Amino acid sequence: QVQLVESGGGLVQAGGSLRLACTASGSYRLNAMAWYYQPPGKRRGLVAAWLNDGTTNYADSVKGRFTISMDKDKNTVDLQMDSLKLEDTGVYYCNLEALGPTMTYSWGQGTPVTVTS
């Protein structure tokens, strides 16, 4: 059973920064961890992913502004968000992809981010 706990969301002015953190616990074989976000009234979409081979992927809308980092010793994945825009507003979810007979996916409870003008 995997548990993910997110923190770091909040209210920030456009152009500002926030850092989200996600800590994983439980038993799993890690394949990837990622951050997704869900704007109000829209579907959840990928923001950034860290893969077990050390590579990272970003949504085009956040490239150059957001940075995902992984601390495997602490089982945490952080998302540094800089130059925040109004359209970054939404609920951010941590996701863990685990290897097994089938791939399994776990989600955190979500942390809200509100960017104001």
C-alpha positions in Angstrom: 0.0 0.0 0.0 1.5 3.3 -1.1 0.6 6.6 0.6 1.5 10.0 -0.8 1.3 13.2 1.2 1.6 16.6 -0.5 2.4 19.9 1.0 3.4 23.4 -0.1 0.3 24.7 -1.9 -1.1 28.1 -1.3 -1.8 31.6 -2.5 0.8 33.5 -4.5 0.9 36.5 -6.8 1.6 36.1 -10.5 5.3 36.0 -11.0 6.0 34.5 -7.7 7.2 31.1 -6.6 6.0 28.1 -4.7 7.6 24.7 -3.9 5.4 21.6 -3.6 6.6 18.5 -1.8 5.4 15.0 -1.9 6.5 12.2 0.4 5.9 8.6 -0.4 5.6 5.7 2.1 4.8 2.1 1.9 6.1 -0.8 -0.1 6.7 -0.3 -3.9 9.1 -0.7 -6.7 9.5 2.8 -8.0 9.2 3.5 -11.8 8.3 7.1 -11.8 6.8 10.0 -9.8 5.0 12.9 -11.3 3.0 16.0 -10.6 -0.4 16.6 -12.2 -2.6 19.5 -12.0 -6.3 20.1 -12.4 -7.5 23.6 -13.2 -11.0 24.5 -12.1 -13.6 22.8 -14.4 -11.0 21.0 -16.4 -9.4 17.6 -16.6 -6.3 16.6 -14.8 -3.1 16.8 -16.8 0.6 16.1 -16.4 2.8 18.9 -15.2 6.2 17.2 -14.7 7.5 13.6 -14.3 10.7 12.1 -12.9 11.5 8.7 -14.3 13.6 6.0 -12.6 16.4 6.4 -15.2 16.8 10.0 -14.0 15.1 11.7 -16.9 12.4 14.3 -16.5 9.5 15.4 -18.7 7.6 18.6 -18.6 4.4 19.9 -20.0 5.2 22.6 -22.7 3.3 25.2 -20.6 5.7 24.9 -17.7 9.1 24.3 -19.4 11.7 26.8 -18.1 9.5 27.7 -15.2 9.0 24.5 -13.2 11.6 22.0 -12.0 10.9 18.5 -10.7 13.5 16.9 -8.4 13.6 13.6 -6.6 15.3 12.6 -3.4 15.3 8.8 -3.5 16.8 8.5 0.0 13.9 10.5 1.5 11.3 9.2 -0.9 10.3 12.7 -1.8 9.6 14.5 -5.1 9.5 18.3 -5.2 8.1 20.7 -7.7 9.7 24.1 -7.8 7.3 26.5 -9.5 8.7 29.9 -10.6 7.3 32.7 -12.6 3.8 31.5 -11.8 0.9 32.6 -14.0 -2.8 32.9 -13.4 -3.4 29.8 -15.5 -1.3 27.7 -13.2 -4.1 27.9 -10.7 -5.5 24.5 -9.8 -5.1 21.5 -7.5 -1.8 19.8 -7.8 -1.6 16.0 -7.3 1.4 13.8 -6.7 1.5 10.5 -8.6 3.6 7.4 -8.1 3.9 4.7 -10.7 5.1 1.4 -9.3 6.3 -1.7 -11.0 4.7 -5.1 -10.4 2.8 -7.8 -12.3 0.9 -4.8 -13.6 1.8 -1.2 -13.3 0.0 0.5 -10.4 -0.6 4.2 -9.8 -1.1 6.0 -6.5 -2.4 9.5 -5.9 -2.0 12.0 -3.2 -4.9 14.0 -1.9 -4.0 17.1 -3.8 -2.8 20.5 -2.8 -4.4 23.7 -4.1 -2.4 26.5 -5.8 -4.0 29.8 -6.4 -2.2 32.5 -8.4 -3.6 36.0 -8.2 -3.0 39.1 -10.2 
